[in-house]
Amino acid sequence: MSQEGKSKGLAAKELWGCIGTVLAGFVAGFFLLFNTVIATWVPRLPFWQAQASPTPVVEIASPSPQSTLGPEVASPTSPPAVSTSTPTLVTLPSPTPSPTLAPSLTPSPSPTPTVAPSPTSTPPPVLEGLGTKLDELNDEGKEIKCVAFTPDGGWTVLYARNGYSTYGLPQEAVDALSSLNDDDEEIKWIAFTPESGWVILFGGSGFWRSGLPQEADDALTDMNERAEEIGLVAFAPHSS
């Protein structure tokens, strides 16, 4: 290698050495400046202060010595304050005695009146001869169509087509039943009024009567004239 080439190589090495020295100084100065800024300004930031001081500082304001309304808090190093104010005498009202209530009087229950049970009425016996006649007809298997009673205790039983049995009836009624039986008319019904009137129904719309109220007589006559079948007649007892 020539002398000129060696000189150029030494110059290049020196140049790069200078550049490296400058760069190293620049980097060192930059880091020094960066550390200074961090150490100076970061602790002043709010979030840094909150992290840097984990224990909060609580300030307790000492009570004002001139206040007389609130309670006094004695300083741990000073003797307790002694109050020299004169106590005020407060007169309390005397308690009002509670009124004594008289015990309420509970009214004694009034005795429940005892109602004597009404005597059980004994059903009247079957009228004379009626029970025997009903048993006889039942044993013979006869159809019993009607049983009627007079106000004074008489009775009549109609059965089969025109059969009848009576006790204590007015003679006119007995004669009418006998005549209908002789004529082989169908005897359907017999009824008595409270005043001992009577009516006998036969055939389709035929009837014999005696002593009926005028309204009942007119109604039966009207139905007979129109040939309407009459099946039953009944009379209400006297009202009390």
DAUR-V19614 format. One record per pair of residues at least 6 apart in sequence whose C-alpha atoms are under 7 Angstrom apart, sorted by sequence separation. I is the first residue (numbers start at 0). GAP is how many residues later the second one is. D is the distance in whole Angstrom. If there is no record, write none. Layout:
i->[I/I]
gap->[GAP/GAP]
d->[D/D]
This chain:
i->[41/42/73/148/157/191/200/73/147/148/156/157/190/191/199/200/147/156/190/198/199/62/146/147/155/156/189/190/198/199/62/146/155/189/198/145/146/154/155/188/189/197/198/145/154/188/197/144/153/154/187/196/197/143/144/153/154/186/187/196/197/143/153/186/196/142/143/185/186/141/142/184/185/141/162/184/205/161/204/161/204/161/204/161/204/160/161/203/204/160/203/147/149/190/192/145/147/150/188/190/193/193/150/149]
gap->[6/6/6/6/6/6/6/7/7/7/7/7/7/7/7/7/8/8/8/8/8/9/9/9/9/9/9/9/9/9/10/10/10/10/10/11/11/11/11/11/11/11/11/12/12/12/12/13/13/13/13/13/13/14/14/14/14/14/14/14/14/15/15/15/15/16/16/16/16/17/17/17/17/18/18/18/18/19/19/22/22/23/23/24/24/25/25/25/25/26/26/42/42/42/42/43/43/43/43/43/43/44/45/46]
d->[7/6/5/4/4/4/4/7/6/7/6/7/6/7/5/7/5/5/6/7/5/7/6/7/6/6/6/7/6/6/7/5/4/5/4/6/7/6/6/6/6/6/7/5/5/5/5/6/5/7/6/5/7/6/5/4/7/6/5/4/7/4/6/5/5/5/7/5/7/7/5/7/5/6/7/6/6/6/5/7/6/7/6/5/5/5/5/5/5/6/6/7/6/7/6/6/6/6/6/6/6/7/6/7]
